[in-house]
Amino acid sequence: MDFLSPTSLAEALAAKARQPEAVPIAGGTDVMVELNFDQRRPSALLDLNRVAELSEWTVAGEHIRLGATVSYTRIIDELGTRLPGLAMAARTVGSPQIRNRGSVGGNLGAASPAGDTHPVLLATDAVVEAVSVRGTRMIPASEFYLGVKRNALAADELIAAVHLPITSAPQQFAKVGTRNAMVIAVCSVALALHPEQGRVGAALGSAAPTPRRALAAEAFLSAELGDTGQWSAPRPLPGSVVTRFGELVAQAAEPIDDVRGSAAYRRHALAVLARRTLDWAWQDYLRAGHGGE
């Protein structure tokens, strides 16, 4: 097995172009597990740890450009107030050691349906910046996930960064697991309020072949809040609205039975998580005094 260790993004892209089969590795929290269990035996590893350009985040207008190897710990410590939903998801990832090594770029590259950050990226309309020697492509998160552990990257592309909108509006993330820490999600839900656009973003994870948006739930809640003038004059939401939102999130799933939970349990849990995240986000919106009454 070849071990490629570039020191710049240009070198990394050149190496990936020469050996498109090379598997990128930074934190190694997914790749090393597969290697240790002999689930993958690539001809080459492309070490990105010395590529400084990938470990930086910057403000670009109303967005954060988050480098692919910025760790979960840094997201929590440095971006918690500007990317609240992503920071919430990052806090649920593994152990402190995993959070110190793992990154959103690695989560995207693995493209596991159970990846914790995926629902947040979908709910917040994140965009993946893919680069190669041929140039740069901007891929909406909604178009990035193609199947179980399959993504939209070309063979010679690397993930350079993820672009997420800076927001002061409430966001929430919640997941169910077999224990409270260091656990793969049985299912998860992310919710993002977009009051300036008069809409809601909602997405689920670990309950379909890919992470996915709950489009019918988004449309229902966005219409309900708009039709009742709640964005400018928020009031407590009727229980029927919260319940229906949960039902629609659960209906967006395509779960299976596996060792972590049954399909029926996942649907039930998704409805519960959706109701909870909506309640938490809307309470935050009310407390912030958006629009007043």
N, C-alpha and C positions, 0 to 999 in steps of 0.2 A: 504494500500500500504506500503510495506517494503521500508525502506531507508537505503541502505548499504553504508558505508563510510570508505573504506579501506585507509590505510596510506602508503602502498607500492604496487608495481606491483604484487608481489607474493600474497599478500592478495587479491588484485583485481581479479587475475586469479582464485584463490581458490573460491572466492565468485561467480564468473561467472560460474565456473564448478558446484557448488552446485545449483545455480539458473540460468540456461541458459536463462530463460525468462526475466531476469533483464535487463532493458534498460540503457545503459551507458549514463551519463550526465556529462558534464563539463561546457562549456559556457552556455548551455541551450537555445541557440538562435533558435534551431529548435524544440527540445523536449518540451520546455515550451509552445510554441505556440500551439502544438498539444494537450497538456494537458489542456490549457486554453480554447480551442475550443471544448474540449471533443472528439477529433478525435482519441485519444489513451488513454487507461486506463490500464497501465501495472500493474502487481502484485508487481513489485519491481523496484526501481531506483538504479543504481549503480553509486554513486558519485565518480568521478575521480579527483576532484580538489586537494585533498591532496596527490596524487601520484606524487611525485617529479620527478620520472624517465621519466614521460610522458611530462614534461614541459621543457625539455632540448633539445638543438640541438648541434651536434658535427660534426667535419670534419672527414670523414672516407675515406682516399685516395682521389679520385677525385670526391667524392660525399659528399653531406650534408645529415646527418641523422637527420631529422626533427621530434622531438617528437610530438605525436599526439595532445597535448593540447597547443603547442606553439601558441600564439595568432597571428592574422593577423597584429596587430600593431607591434609586435616584428619582424615579417617577413619583414615588410616595413622598420623598423628602423635598424635592425641588419643584414639583408640578402639581401637588395635591390640590391647590386652590384654583388652578387654571384648567386642569383636566380632571375634575372630581370623579367622574365615572371610571376613568381608567385607573386612577389611584385606588379606588375601592376594589376594583378587580385585582390589581396588583397586590393588595394586602392579603388576598385569599390564596395567592400562589405559594404552594409548597411550604418550605421552612425558610428561616432567615438566610441560610446558606444558598438555597435555590434562588431566592429573590435577589441576592447579591450577584448571581451569575446570569440568571435568565433575563430575557428581553422580549419586547413585542415583536421585533424582527424574527427572533427564533420561533415564537409562537406562530407567526404567519407562515414561516417556511415549513414548519411541521404540518400545518393546516389540519390538525386534529379537530374533529367535531367538538371535543370536550375542552378545547383551549379556552382559558378563562377570559382572555382579552377580546376574543372575537365578537361576542354580542355587543360589547361597548363600541367597538370600531364600527359595527353596522348601525347601531342606534344613533351614533354621532356623525354619520356620513363621512367617516375617515377615508382618506385616499392613500394608496400605497404607491410609493415612488420606486419603480423598478429601473435598474440601469444595466447597460452592457456597453461594449465597445461600439455598438451601433447607435447608441443614444439613450434617451430617457423616456419612459412611459409612465403616465399617471393612471393607475387602475383604481376605480372606486372599490371600496371594500365589498360592496354588494355584487361585484363581478369577479372577485378574487378567488372565491372558494368554488371549486369545480366538482369535488367529490370527496370521499373519505381519504384524507391525507393527500389530496391533489389540489394544486393551486394553479393560477393563471400565468406563472412565470415561464418564460422561454428557457431552453436549456442553458443558454449563455448569460442569463440575467441573474443579478443579485438584488436583494432588497436594500436600498440605500436609506430609506426613511419612511415614516408615516406622517401624514399631515392631518391634524385634528383641529377643529375650531376651538378657540378660547371662549369660555362661557362663564357667566355668573349665574345662569339658570340651573335649577336643580337637575341632578342626574343621580341614578341609583343602579346598583348591581347587587344581585343576590344569587347564591347557589346552594344546592343541597348536596351533601356528601355523606359518606358512611361514618365520618367523624368530623370534628370541628377544624382540624388542621392537617396539613400535608395530605390532601385528599384530591383525587380526580373527581370532577363534578358528575353527579348523577344527572343533573340538569341545571341550567342557569338562565337568568333573565336580566337584561339590561334595559333601562328606560332613560330617555333624555327628553326634557322639555325644550322646545324651540319656540318660545313666545314671540320672538321677533318675526318668525315666519308663520306663526299661528298653527303649529303642528307638533306632533309627538313622534319620537323615534322609539321603536321597541324591537327587541331581537332576543332570540333564544339560542342556547347552546346545549350540546350533548343530548339532543333529542331528535336528531335528523341526520341524514348522511353528511350534511354540512351545517355550519352555523347559518342561521337564516333570520331575516326580518319577519316580523308578524304583521304583514301588510294590512290585513283586514282589521286587526286591532288598532293599528296606527290610524287608519282612515276613520274608524268609528269614534275613537276618542278625540281626534282632531276636530271632527265635525261637531261632536257634542260640545266641546269647549268653545268652539267658534260660534255656534248657533245660540248658545246661552250667554254669550258675552263674558265668559269666565276669564279670558286672558287679561282683560282690562279691569274687571271687577270680580275677582275670584271669591268663591264661596265654597263651603264644604261640598264635596261631591256626593250625589245620591248613591246609596248602596247598590241600586240596580245598575248604575253606570260602572261602578267598580267591579261588580260581579260579571257583567257582560264583557268587560275588557279582559278579565281573567279567562273567561271561556274562549274568547277569540285567540288569545295567545296560545292556549293549549291546543286549539284546533289547527294552529299553524305547524304544529310538530308532526314528525313522522318517526316516532320512537320505535325501538326494538326492545326485546327482552335480552338482558345480558347479566353478567355476574354482579353488576352494581345495582340493578333494579329492573323491574318489569316495565313494559310499555304503559300499562295502565297506571302504575305508580308515577311514572314520569309525567303523564298528562295531568294527573291530579296535582302533583307538586308544582308544575308550571303555572297552573291556574292560581295556586296559593301564592307563589312568588310574584306573579304579575300583580295580584291585588295588593300585596305588601309593598312592592316597589312603587306602585302608583300612589298608595296612601302616604308613604314616606316622602316621595317627591312633591306631592301636592301640599302636604303639611309644610314643607320647606318653602314652597311658593307662597302660601298664605302668610307664613311668619315673616317673609321678606317684604310683605306689603306691596306686592306687584299690583299696580293699578288702583289699589284701595277700594273702598266701597262707597 
